[in-house]
């Protein structure tokens, strides 16, 4: 009985201790400046590359593309790309390995010995679920692309309106300018982006709201 109590105590400590360490790392990662430093580097590199374009190349890049690249695309690439990959490699993958190791250890401690069936089932189930979730996200990626295109067009129109404001005011075109802007904001692509995060669990929401 004492040996079992000691084993249970050790297992309890081993189960709780990692959570304390993970909580500490989750708190400290806010001060590692990983995401902010990467964004800063990307901002500088993109802006430097734009300034070193020749006149022909620079004329093909509109102002809205530069603005949206620096304000939206960099954040998306770092947050949804780099940070997500780091979380996957150092979060989900170790958890899966820990699960498999736990299965092997529990089987070795049992009287029946090692049974490969649960190990193979767990090894096949996790990648299968991950593949299904990624496949279900295909519609979301397409929706985000449509949303980005609509957003770029909207920002481009706003920038052109600001640059040509004096002409808009002189010819009293404020009302028509606002109407065109409202039409651009009513594109279904805006609604696709809003519904994109729940496509995985609710496929019937893929209908574009008019």
NORRAQUI-V308234 format. One record per helix or strand. SS is the DSSP state (a for helix, b for strand). FROM is the first residue (numbers start at 1). TO is the last residue. Records with the same first field share a line. If there is no record, write none. Layout:
BEGIN
SS->FROM-TO + FROM-TO
END
This chain:
BEGIN
a->2-31 + 34-51 + 55-59 + 63-109 + 116-136 + 138-163 + 165-170 + 174-185 + 188-198 + 203-206
END
